[in-house]
Amino acid sequence: MSHSAAGLGKPGSGKRRIRDLLTQSDNRVCADCGAPDPKWASANIGVFICLKCCGVHRSLGTHISKVLSVTLDEWSDDEVDSMIEIGGNASANSIYEAFIPEGSSKPGPDASHDQRMRFIRSKYEHQEFLKPSLRITSVKASSTKNSAYLSSTVSKKIIDSFRTNTSSQQPQLEGMVEFIGLLKVTIKKGTNLAVRDMMSSDPYVVLTLGQQTAQSTVVKSNLNPVWNEELMLSVPHNYGSMKLQVFDYDTFSADDIMGEAEIDIQPLITSAMAFGDPEMFGDMQIGKWLKSHDNALIEDSIINIADGKVKQEVQIKLQNVESGELELELEWLPLDQ
């Protein structure tokens, strides 16, 4: 029995699989503007989007973006398979946003309709941010027969080509941004976080690297939260520090800041690149980020090869706040992995 026949054909099972995919950390924010809690998806592109971006996607036509509600619409087996095969927002964005011109930025959650329209059309319709060798120029000219799946075919071809040819990528184009790898960040736990409500707080963590953000779940009424949650960020060629912020979630007012810190990811990346394929080595220390008065480290942060992976344990004291510490783990994932 095929995979589809075994599971996706059951009533409601496709929606459950889509909702499961939506729980991935990268899918908890809109792929195009970063707004939290997206409830719509482009089934053929393979991204989750917010209501405001949904309107722009609909205006592109189904030959580019077929928009479906995660909760209200019926999903076909092919649509569910397409979303799952592409893998979600981080995977799709690592392709569709591979080359964003310097000085340009993604629209934020409060962006105007015109800002969203310009960015989304450039990203998907005109394919301006793709690696040039992967751009497909026949989208507009293609027959609209099976048009609902045209973009999913484009996405999968682009992603397959990207994954199998990273070792022979063209040099970086002048004035463009290229991603060199992925950073997996496991938010482990917080300790003695600041009180922002009557007696406690509802903390969550936001990571920012370049134009990207990733957000953890909210832990209710807890000053010593345990997340053990993985967040994923693409690392641009000219990367800087990763910014970490902790907020207190509020239902009826703006979320309060509970501290922040800058994480220097250069020691991890340079150590990983110096050793190459970590699976060729046994468990060993390969680098260190030293504690100093210029950073938020509680102690020296050790970079290790462990089980064929390059990882770094980080313990930080949150800055610009009365109290709070955070423990996290970084892992470097090269694009050819």
Disulfide bonds with the S-S distance in Angstrom:
none
